[in-house]
Amino acid sequence: MTHVLFVGGRIVLEDRVLDGGALEVRSGRIAAVHPTVPANLPGVARVDLNGGLLLPGFVDLHIHGGDGADFMDGPWESFPTVCKAHLRHGTTSLLPTSCVATHERILTFLKHTRRAMTEGTGGARVLGAHLYGPYFAEPAKGCHPAGAIRPPTLPEYGQYLEFADAVATATVAPELPGAEDFVRACRARGVVCTMGHSHCTWDQAEAAIDWGVTHVDHLYCAMSDRARLRQTQTFPMRGGLLEATLHFDELTTEVIADGKHLAPELLRLAYRCKGPDRLAIVTDASRALDMPDGHYVFGPPEDGSPFWKRDGVGVTPDGLALASSVVGLDHMLRVTLAATKAPLPDVVRMASLTPARIAGRDRDIGSLAAGKRADLVWMRPDLSVLEVWLDGEPAYRSSE
């Protein structure tokens, strides 16, 4: 279909919900948002939303896998598998996210990312890689394999930056030797830099902002705070990455809003401190998304980290820590809305326009605005996914 008019539902715009209006799509782009349904548009096909909601396609900055596959598996086929899985949950654009792994495995991941950007995946659009690991602080490694954690060195990351056209974001723990040079090299190539898996001090986080870091990975998770720093400090108590993230307006951040990683009060605090324009919702989903409970591996099957999926989340084998989420962004949207009581446009923005802006892609995607790609999610009133459109064409429809 090249010319379509969506009518009969609630259209969720960046700052309001439009009732009684219509969204016009022509040749894969949003042509117009009409406050009322146009009386005469010859040659247009109409889609009746039947009282449902029309949202912009979701954008996921932090995603490892789904449907049994992980982006770090090695074979190309893992990319289409994961992207098709998340399309079912309303995600139309994403950043394939690596993990701590060998140099050769990361290079393969970057090659596949570049191919996905060129050829497509048959599922969600790939915007570029999130180079996530191996440059973590070992005490904050989370569920990542520890054996391959290392500081950034130019001979290694110089090879990664040969794929700078296919790298959207890159993470580093700022306390590592070589972190500043890594950030400055990334920024010179147009790569957005983030802090994560770090036990840095407030001062180290502030210094990283001066280098060019603008984002912090999964707020509250695998990061330093006053309590952790107290173990090695004398009085007065000092802040860590958590407190710095909440304080500095220069930093955006993200939350894993699966209802398992963070209690409702932590989501409310993040929303209050950062607001919908500096806070994104991410899945951090593993290969166990849409899979049955059981035993899985985070990262490459040969040398990744084992975990269990149970009770709606991934957990480490000892049951003492979480190991990524196992649900999609549609679930995260519902959890965030219930926890924060924020207006629906704010919550939708945190799953669409805000992550698109963080990744530097908001001119093209992230909101229902004229000129942008017609990436659309048709949801039922209960915010379950009914149909997903990609570039103005139906890409998935729920059978339920």
C-alpha positions as CSV (number, residue, x, y, z in Angstrom):
1,M,0.0,0.0,0.0
2,T,1.4,3.4,-1.0
3,H,-1.3,5.7,0.3
4,V,-3.1,4.9,3.6
5,L,-5.2,6.7,6.1
6,F,-5.4,5.5,9.7
7,V,-8.8,6.4,11.3
8,G,-11.0,5.4,14.1
9,G,-8.6,5.3,17.0
10,R,-6.4,7.3,19.3
11,I,-3.2,8.6,17.8
12,V,-0.3,9.1,20.3
13,L,1.7,12.1,19.3
14,E,4.9,13.4,21.0
15,D,3.0,15.7,23.4
16,R,-0.7,14.6,23.3
17,V,-3.2,12.0,22.3
18,L,-5.3,12.9,19.3
19,D,-8.8,11.6,19.3
20,G,-11.0,11.8,16.2
21,G,-8.1,12.5,13.9
22,A,-6.3,10.6,11.2
23,L,-2.7,9.7,10.2
24,E,-1.9,9.8,6.5
25,V,0.9,7.7,5.1
26,R,2.2,8.0,1.5
27,S,5.1,6.1,0.0
28,G,6.4,4.8,3.3
29,R,6.5,8.2,5.0
30,I,4.0,10.1,7.3
31,A,2.4,12.6,5.0
32,A,0.3,14.4,7.6
33,V,-1.4,14.2,10.9
34,H,-5.0,15.4,10.5
35,P,-6.9,16.8,13.5
36,T,-10.1,15.5,11.9
37,V,-10.7,12.8,9.3
38,P,-10.4,14.3,5.8
39,A,-13.6,14.1,3.8
40,N,-12.0,13.6,0.4
41,L,-8.8,11.8,-0.3
42,P,-9.0,10.0,-3.6
43,G,-7.2,6.8,-4.0
44,V,-6.4,6.3,-0.3
45,A,-6.9,3.0,1.5
46,R,-8.4,3.3,5.0
47,V,-7.3,1.3,8.0
48,D,-9.9,1.4,10.8
49,L,-8.2,1.2,14.2
50,N,-11.4,0.1,15.9
51,G,-10.8,2.2,19.0
52,G,-7.2,1.1,19.4
53,L,-4.1,3.2,19.7
54,L,-1.6,4.2,17.0
55,L,1.9,4.7,18.4
56,P,5.3,5.3,16.8
57,G,7.5,2.2,16.4
58,F,9.6,1.5,19.4
59,V,13.4,2.1,19.4
60,D,15.5,-0.2,21.6
61,L,19.1,1.0,22.4
62,H,20.1,-2.1,24.3
63,I,19.2,-5.5,23.1
64,H,21.1,-8.8,23.1
65,G,18.8,-11.4,21.7
66,G,15.4,-13.1,21.5
67,D,13.7,-16.2,20.1
68,G,16.6,-18.4,21.1
69,A,19.3,-16.4,19.3
70,D,21.9,-13.9,20.5
71,F,23.5,-11.2,18.3
72,M,26.9,-12.6,19.4
73,D,26.2,-16.2,18.3
74,G,28.4,-15.9,15.3
75,P,26.2,-17.0,12.3
76,W,24.4,-14.3,10.4
77,E,21.1,-16.0,10.9
78,S,21.0,-14.8,14.5
79,F,20.4,-11.2,13.4
80,P,17.1,-11.8,11.4
81,T,15.9,-14.1,14.2
82,V,16.4,-11.5,17.0
83,C,15.0,-8.6,14.8
84,K,11.9,-10.6,13.9
85,A,11.3,-11.5,17.5
86,H,11.3,-7.9,18.7
87,L,9.2,-6.7,15.8
88,R,6.4,-8.8,17.3
89,H,6.7,-6.6,20.4
90,G,6.4,-3.3,18.6
91,T,10.2,-2.6,18.2
92,T,10.8,-1.3,14.7
93,S,14.4,0.0,15.1
94,L,17.1,-1.3,17.4
95,L,20.8,-1.4,18.2
96,P,22.2,-4.9,18.2
97,T,24.2,-5.0,21.5
98,S,27.4,-7.0,21.9
99,C,28.8,-8.5,25.1
100,V,32.2,-9.1,26.6
101,A,33.9,-11.5,24.1
102,T,37.0,-12.2,22.2
103,H,38.3,-9.7,19.7
104,E,37.5,-11.9,16.7
105,R,33.9,-12.5,17.9
106,I,33.3,-8.7,18.2
107,L,34.6,-8.2,14.7
108,T,32.2,-10.8,13.4
109,F,29.4,-9.0,15.2
110,L,30.3,-5.7,13.7
111,K,30.5,-7.2,10.2
112,H,27.0,-8.7,10.6
113,T,25.7,-5.3,11.9
114,R,27.0,-3.6,8.8
115,R,25.3,-6.2,6.6
116,A,22.0,-5.9,8.5
117,M,22.0,-2.1,7.9
118,T,22.5,-2.7,4.2
119,E,20.4,-5.7,3.5
120,G,17.8,-5.5,6.2
121,T,16.7,-8.4,8.4
122,G,13.1,-9.0,7.6
123,G,12.3,-7.7,11.1
124,A,13.2,-4.6,13.1
125,R,15.5,-2.1,11.4
126,V,19.1,-2.1,12.5
127,L,20.4,1.4,13.2
128,G,23.9,0.5,14.1
129,A,25.8,-1.5,16.8
130,H,25.9,-0.9,20.5
131,L,29.6,-1.8,21.2
132,Y,29.0,-3.0,24.7
133,G,32.0,-4.6,26.3
134,P,34.7,-5.7,26.6
135,Y,35.7,-2.4,28.3
136,F,34.0,-2.9,31.7
137,A,35.2,-2.8,35.3
138,E,35.5,-6.4,36.5
139,P,33.7,-5.8,39.8
140,A,30.7,-4.5,37.8
141,K,30.7,-7.1,35.1
142,G,27.1,-8.3,35.9
143,C,26.3,-11.5,34.0
144,H,29.0,-10.9,31.3
145,P,31.8,-13.5,31.1
146,A,34.8,-12.2,33.1
147,G,37.6,-13.8,31.2
148,A,37.6,-11.4,28.2
149,I,37.2,-8.1,30.2
150,R,40.0,-5.7,29.3
151,P,40.8,-2.0,29.1
152,P,40.6,-0.2,25.8
153,T,43.8,-0.1,23.7
154,L,44.2,1.6,20.4
155,P,45.5,-1.4,18.4
156,E,42.2,-3.2,19.3
157,Y,39.5,-0.5,19.2
158,G,41.2,1.0,16.2
159,Q,39.9,-2.1,14.3
160,Y,36.4,-1.7,15.8
161,L,36.3,1.9,14.6
162,E,37.0,0.8,11.1
163,F,33.3,-0.1,11.4
164,A,32.3,3.4,12.7
165,D,29.7,3.7,10.0
166,A,28.0,0.7,11.6
167,V,28.5,1.7,15.3
168,A,25.9,3.9,16.9
169,T,27.0,3.8,20.5
170,A,30.0,2.5,22.5
171,T,30.3,1.8,26.3
172,V,33.3,2.1,28.6
173,A,33.9,2.2,32.3
174,P,35.6,5.6,32.7
175,E,37.9,4.5,35.5
176,L,39.8,2.1,33.1
177,P,43.2,3.1,31.8
178,G,42.8,4.3,28.2
179,A,39.1,5.2,28.7
180,E,39.6,8.9,27.8
181,D,41.5,8.1,24.6
182,F,38.8,5.6,23.6
183,V,36.0,8.1,24.1
184,R,37.7,10.8,22.2
185,A,38.5,8.5,19.3
186,C,34.8,7.4,19.2
187,R,33.5,10.9,19.3
188,A,35.9,11.9,16.4
189,R,34.2,9.2,14.3
190,G,30.7,10.2,15.3
191,V,30.0,7.4,17.7
192,V,27.9,8.2,20.8
193,C,29.7,7.2,24.0
194,T,28.1,5.8,27.1
195,M,29.2,4.8,30.6
196,G,28.3,1.4,32.0
197,H,29.4,-1.6,34.1
198,S,31.4,0.8,36.2
199,H,32.3,1.5,39.8
200,C,33.7,5.0,39.0
201,T,33.5,7.9,41.4
202,W,31.4,11.0,40.9
203,D,34.6,12.9,39.8
204,Q,35.4,10.2,37.3
205,A,31.9,10.4,35.8
206,E,32.1,14.2,35.6
207,A,35.4,13.9,33.9
208,A,33.9,11.5,31.3
209,I,31.3,14.1,30.5
210,D,34.1,16.5,29.6
211,W,35.6,13.8,27.3
212,G,32.3,13.5,25.4
213,V,30.2,10.8,27.2
214,T,26.5,11.7,27.0
215,H,24.6,8.5,28.2
216,V,24.6,6.0,31.0
217,D,23.6,2.3,30.5
218,H,20.8,0.7,32.5
219,L,20.4,3.0,35.5
220,Y,20.8,1.3,38.9
221,C,22.3,-1.8,37.4
222,A,26.0,-2.8,37.5
223,M,27.1,0.7,38.7
224,S,28.6,2.4,41.6
225,D,26.6,4.4,44.2
226,R,27.2,5.9,47.6
227,A,26.8,2.5,49.4
228,R,29.2,0.6,47.2
229,L,31.9,3.3,47.3
230,R,31.6,3.4,51.1
231,Q,33.3,0.0,51.2
232,T,36.6,1.6,50.2
233,Q,36.2,5.2,51.3
234,T,36.5,7.2,54.5
235,F,34.1,10.0,55.4
236,P,32.6,12.1,54.0
237,M,30.6,9.7,51.8
238,R,30.9,10.4,48.1
239,G,28.6,9.8,45.2
240,G,29.2,7.3,42.4
241,L,27.8,6.8,38.9
242,L,24.2,6.5,40.0
243,E,24.2,9.8,41.8
244,A,26.1,11.5,39.0
245,T,23.6,10.2,36.4
246,L,20.6,11.5,38.3
247,H,22.3,14.9,38.8
248,F,23.9,15.9,35.5
249,D,21.5,17.2,32.9
250,E,24.2,16.5,30.3
251,L,23.6,12.8,30.8
252,T,20.7,10.7,29.4
253,T,20.1,7.3,30.7
254,E,17.9,4.2,30.4
255,V,15.9,1.8,32.6
256,I,15.1,-1.9,32.2
257,A,11.4,-1.6,33.0
258,D,10.4,-5.3,33.1
259,G,9.0,-5.2,36.6
260,K,11.8,-7.5,37.8
261,H,15.0,-5.4,37.7
262,L,13.5,-2.3,39.3
263,A,10.8,-1.7,41.8
264,P,8.1,0.9,40.9
265,E,9.6,3.5,43.2
266,L,13.0,3.4,41.3
267,L,11.2,3.9,38.0
268,R,9.3,6.9,39.5
269,L,12.6,8.4,40.8
270,A,14.3,8.0,37.4
271,Y,11.3,9.6,35.7
272,R,11.1,12.5,38.2
273,C,14.9,13.2,38.0
274,K,15.5,12.8,34.3
275,G,12.1,13.3,32.7
276,P,10.9,11.8,29.5
277,D,13.4,13.6,27.3
278,R,16.4,12.2,29.1
279,L,15.1,8.7,30.1
280,A,14.8,5.8,27.7
281,I,13.2,2.5,28.2
282,V,15.3,-0.5,27.0
283,T,14.8,-4.2,27.1
284,D,18.4,-5.5,27.6
285,A,16.7,-8.7,26.4
286,S,18.5,-12.0,26.1
287,R,18.0,-14.9,23.8
288,A,15.3,-16.2,26.2
289,L,12.7,-13.7,25.1
290,D,9.7,-15.6,23.8
291,M,11.3,-18.9,24.9
292,P,10.2,-21.3,27.6
293,D,11.6,-21.4,31.0
294,G,14.9,-23.2,31.2
295,H,18.7,-23.0,30.9
296,Y,20.3,-20.6,28.4
297,V,23.6,-18.9,27.6
298,F,24.2,-15.1,27.6
299,G,26.5,-14.3,24.7
300,P,28.4,-16.8,22.5
301,P,27.3,-20.4,23.2
302,E,31.0,-21.5,23.4
303,D,32.2,-19.1,26.0
304,G,29.2,-17.1,27.2
305,S,27.6,-17.1,30.7
306,P,25.0,-19.6,31.7
307,F,21.7,-18.4,33.2
308,W,18.2,-19.6,33.9
309,K,14.9,-18.1,32.7
310,R,12.3,-18.3,35.4
311,D,9.6,-16.2,36.9
312,G,9.7,-13.8,33.9
313,V,13.4,-12.8,34.1
314,G,16.9,-14.2,33.6
315,V,18.8,-15.2,36.7
316,T,22.4,-16.4,37.4
317,P,22.9,-20.1,38.1
318,D,23.2,-19.4,41.9
319,G,20.0,-17.4,41.8
320,L,21.6,-14.4,43.5
321,A,21.6,-11.9,40.6
322,L,19.6,-11.1,37.5
323,A,20.9,-11.8,34.0
324,S,19.1,-9.6,31.5
325,S,15.4,-9.4,30.8
326,V,13.2,-11.8,28.8
327,V,10.4,-9.5,27.7
328,G,9.8,-7.0,24.9
329,L,9.2,-3.2,24.9
330,D,5.5,-3.6,24.8
331,H,5.7,-5.2,28.3
332,M,8.1,-2.4,29.4
333,L,5.7,0.2,28.3
334,R,2.9,-1.2,30.4
335,V,5.1,-1.6,33.4
336,T,6.4,2.0,33.2
337,L,2.9,3.4,32.7
338,A,1.6,1.6,35.8
339,A,4.7,2.4,38.0
340,T,5.1,6.1,37.2
341,K,1.5,7.1,36.5
342,A,3.1,9.4,33.8
343,P,1.0,10.7,30.9
344,L,0.8,8.1,28.1
345,P,2.7,10.4,25.6
346,D,5.6,10.7,28.0
347,V,5.9,6.9,28.4
348,V,5.6,6.3,24.7
349,R,8.3,9.0,24.1
350,M,10.6,7.1,26.4
351,A,10.2,4.1,24.2
352,S,10.5,5.9,20.8
353,L,11.5,9.5,20.3
354,T,13.9,9.7,23.3
355,P,16.0,6.6,22.4
356,A,15.9,7.7,18.7
357,R,17.4,11.1,19.8
358,I,20.0,9.4,22.0
359,A,21.1,7.4,19.0
360,G,21.1,10.4,16.7
361,R,18.2,9.1,14.5
362,D,15.3,11.3,15.6
363,R,15.0,13.2,12.4
364,D,13.9,10.0,10.7
365,I,12.1,7.9,13.3
366,G,10.7,8.1,16.8
367,S,7.4,10.0,16.5
368,L,4.3,10.4,14.4
369,A,5.3,13.5,12.6
370,A,5.1,14.5,8.9
371,G,8.2,13.5,6.9
372,K,9.3,10.6,9.2
373,R,9.3,7.0,8.4
374,A,5.9,5.4,8.8
375,D,7.0,2.9,11.5
376,L,3.8,2.3,13.4
377,V,2.4,0.2,16.2
378,W,-1.3,-0.5,16.4
379,M,-2.2,-1.5,19.9
380,R,-5.3,-2.6,21.6
381,P,-6.6,-0.4,24.5
382,D,-4.8,-2.7,26.9
383,L,-1.5,-1.8,25.1
384,S,-1.0,-5.2,23.6
385,V,0.3,-5.3,20.1
386,L,-2.1,-5.9,17.3
387,E,-0.2,-4.9,14.2
388,V,3.2,-3.4,13.3
389,W,4.0,-1.4,10.2
390,L,7.5,-0.7,8.9
391,D,8.0,2.0,6.3
392,G,4.3,2.2,5.6
393,E,3.8,-1.6,5.0
394,P,2.3,-4.2,7.3
395,A,5.2,-6.2,8.9
396,Y,3.5,-8.2,11.6
397,R,0.0,-8.9,12.8
398,S,-0.9,-10.7,16.0
399,S,-2.9,-13.9,15.6
400,E,-4.5,-13.5,19.0
